[in-house]
Amino acid sequence: MIAIPTAPWAHYVGDLCAWGAAAAAAAWQHRRWPGEALGLARVTAPGYYLMLAVCALAGAWLAGTLNSMPFSLAPSHSVAGALAGGIFGVELWKLRHGVRRSTGGAFVLPLAVGIAVGRLGCLFSGLPDLTYGIACELPWAVDLGDGVGRHPVQAYEALAMAGFAVAYVRARQRQANWTVGHGFHAFVVYYACQRFAWEFLKPYPLVVGPFNLFHLLAVGMIVYGLVWWRRGGTADDGHAGPA
């Protein structure tokens, strides 16, 4: 068992580091592939970003708070809820303004990097963060201060998203079709699949059968990504295509 030094304030440090890492990834991506950000700017307006921000924040706090109610009455937030809420808001905005191409390509690398870094903040926040895993006896089980060995689910997700970021960059450098046409859809499907798997290792309240709230959000995002990927052409590079 691995003892992890924890402190509740580590969550906020992790959030700051995640935002900084995401911003650095966005700047690097823009220098490397400027067409993605430029393509986004051509089809959006300030209202797009306002809708994205409002719905992402609403989704983050709603999902996090609903999931943590059995443990705490204090408001909470969730990156899965933020992603689902942001997708919902953006799709509404695009529907209203007749935008039929994907606008998510510029967000892929920043999101993957930001989530990978932010999850480490969750790990070092310990038990008060309410993101810990269930008990296990594996050699890499972590002790978050209560003497119980647990799955380090935060590290699992951090490694999974870091792996996606590396794979995405390598594939993008080769101009792989999935990164050019449906990078955001691939990101959503991958994120949701790995999140669905890790949820079985968390002591969250169940909603339907063996599934918790985040299982359901993950399934919704998987369906979203696969449907638009199947329906669309090369969308992220500025060509016409559905969202």
N, C-alpha and C positions, 0 to 999 in steps of 0.2 A: 504494500500500500504506500502511496506517495502522499506525504503531507504537503498541502498547499497553503502558503500564507495568504490570509484573506482579510479584507477590510471593505465595508459597505461602500466607501467612497471610491473604490476602484472601478465601480460601474461608470461613474461620471468621467473618470480619467480615460476609461476605455472608449466612452462615447466621443470624447474630444479627439482621441487618437484615431478613431474610426473616421470621423469627419475629415481630419487632416490627411489621412491615408487616401480617402476617397477623392479629395480635392487634388492631391498629387497624381493619382492615377488618371483623373480626368484631364489634367494638364498634359501629362505624358501622352495620353491617347489622342488628344487634340493635335499635338505636334506631329505625332506619327501618322494619324489618319484624319486630317482636318475635314474631310468631306462629310463625316458623320455629324459633327456639330453644325456645320454649315447647312447640311440638308435639313436638320431639325429646325434651324432658324428660319428657313424658307417657308415652312408650312405651319409655324406656330405663331402665337401672339402672347402678350403678357398674361391674358386670361388663362392660357394653357398652364403656365407655371403656378398661377394662383390656385387653380383647380387641383393641380397635382399636390401642392403643399397642403391645402386644407383637407383634402380627402386622405392623404397619407397620414397626417396627424390624427385625424378622426379615427381612421382604421387602426392605427397603432395603439391609441389609448382605449378604444372600445374593446378590441380583441384582448389586449393585455389585462384590462380591468376585469372583464367577464371571466377570463380564465383563472385569475388569481383570487376571485371572491371567496372560494372556500378556505383560503389560507389567510387572506388579509382584506380589509375593507378599504385600504388605501389605493388610490389610482395607480395603475401600472401601465406599461407600454410594451409593444411587441414589434419586432422588425417584420415578422410575417404579416401582421395586421397592417403595418405601414405599406408593405409592398402590394397587398391585396387592395387596400384602400386607394393607393396611388393609381393602380391599374384601372380600377372602377372609375375614378374621376377623370382620368385621361381619355378613356374610351367614351365617356359621356360627352366630353368636350369635342372630341374628334367627330362623333356622330352629329352633334349640333352644327359643326362647321364644315362638314362634308370632307374631312380628311380621311383618306382611305389607305394611306401607307403607314408603315410602322415608324414610330418616332422614338423607339427605345434604344437604338444602337449606341447612342452616345452615353447611355447610362450603364451599360453592361459591365465594363471593367471597374468603374468606380463603385458600383454596388457590390460586386464580388469581393473586391479588396476591403471595402468598408465593413462588410459583414464578417469577413475573416478576422479582422483586427478587433472589431467590437465584441465578438464572442469571447475573446481572451479576457476582456474587461469583465464579462459576466462570470467567467471562471474564477477570477481572483476576487470577485465580490463575495463569493461564498454563499452560504445558505440564505441570507436575507434577500438575495437577488431572485430567489424562487425559480432559478433555471437549472437547478442541479439534477443529476440523474438518480436512478434507483440504485439500491444497494447491489453490490456484486463482489466476487472474490477474485477477480482477474488481477494479474500482476501489476497492471497499470491503473488499478482503482485509486481514486483520490480521496483523501481525508480533508474535508472542508472545515474541520474544527470540532466535529462532534464525535470523532473516533469511528465513524462508519465509512467503510470503503464504498465508493460510488462510481458509476460510469461517468467519465469526464465528457459528458455530452457536448459541453461547450467547445472543448478541444476537437471533438469529432467533427463538429460543424465548421470550425475554423479551418481545419485541415482540408475538409471537403471543398470549401469555397476557395481556398488558396489553390488547390489543385485545379479547380475549374478556371481560375484566373490565368494560371500558367498555360493550360491547354488552349484557352481562348486566344491568348496572345500568339502562341505558336501557330495555331490554325489561321488566325487573321493575317499573319505575315505571309502565309502561303496562299492567301486569298481563297480559302476554303468557302464553298458556296454557303454553308450554313452560317458562317460568321458574317458574311456580307449581306445575305438576304434575310436571315432570321436569327441574328445573334441574340436579340432580346428574348425571343420566344424560347430559344434553346436555354438561355439563362433561367427563365422562369420555370421551365419544365425540370431542369436539373436541380435548382434550388428547392422546388416543391417536393421532388422525389426524395432527396436526401433528408429534408426536414420531416417528411412523412415517416421515414425509417427511424430517425432518432426519437420521435415522439413516443414510440413504444418503450423507450428507456427513461421516461420521465414520469413522476408520480402525479400527473395532472388529473383533474376530475374527468370522468368519462361522460360523453354526451350521447353517443349512439353505439351500443355494443361495446367493442374494445377500443373505440375511437374517441379522442378528445377534440376540443374545438379546433386545434391546429391541424389535426388530421383532415378535418373537413375543409379548412381553408386551403390546405395543400392540394387536395383533390380538385377543388375548384380552379386553382391556378394551373394544375396539370392539364385539365380539360381546356382551359383558355388557351394555353400555349400550343397545344397540339391542334386545336381547331383552326387557329389563325395560321399556324405553320402549314397545315394541309391546304388551306384555301388560298394562301398568298403566293405571289411570285417573289422576285427580288425586291424586298420592301425597304430595308434599312439604308440602301445606297442611293435613295432618291428617286427610284423608278416607281411607277404606279403599282399599287398593290394594296390589299386589305391590311388592316391593322394587325 
